[in-house]
């Protein structure tokens, strides 16, 4: 399957560059952008708190295969929802995704219903979520355009997520791991989510904010790349597309 990419303005959703942006394909752990969005929306609508304690059960841990990413949860411990969100977004914990879904909606299936409702509300036309974590699952699919729109909606509706996605490392108990987004701190990059499965290839939704000539306010761009052959190639392409996007906007203004 050919590589897909897109760059858009996070504030206006104006597309600066796109390549195979509407091909439906596995989004890997970029899925967690919606896991986080749906969790934020649920907590906001219900008046619940990110400080709620979540009791970790064996199913949250045992369902995560040895080759999947995790945040190091242990059955029987209690962890706040806020801590689970950090494990979800910084080190892509699949155990965190399962625990969040179960705690907020009682089951992964019920939380998936919530995620797919949001997908429809946000106009994600190529997206269907069949996994809360992004593991390879039949019918689980999205597109570069949908992931970029989702990323923009997440940043616009819940900008506090950037305080999490900018963190370089995460530790929980005896577990520690670096954020796999090697672009963090690179000329304004402060997020957002990496992903990899054999089916999806190397994927990244990156965002950067820079001050540009001709623009009264700093400009935030989002670049999504899906299906790269290697981490290095993915990172190089995202860096190139972000730089090209900002260069295209320097001294000009995008239509609202």
Secondary structure as UniProt FT lines:
FT   STRAND          4..9
FT   TURN            10..12
FT   STRAND          15..19
FT   TURN            21..22
FT   HELIX           28..31
FT   HELIX           32..46
FT   TURN            50..51
FT   STRAND          53..55
FT   HELIX           58..62
FT   TURN            66..67
FT   TURN            75..76
FT   STRAND          78..80
FT   HELIX           81..90
FT   HELIX           94..105
FT   HELIX           108..121
FT   TURN            122..123
FT   TURN            125..126
FT   TURN            138..139
FT   STRAND          141..142
FT   HELIX           144..157
FT   HELIX           159..161
FT   HELIX           162..165
FT   STRAND          169..172
FT   TURN            173..174
FT   STRAND          175..178
FT   TURN            182..185
FT   TURN            187..188
FT   STRAND          189..197
FT   TURN            198..200
FT   STRAND          201..210
FT   TURN            213..214
FT   STRAND          219..228
FT   HELIX           231..249
FT   TURN            250..251
//
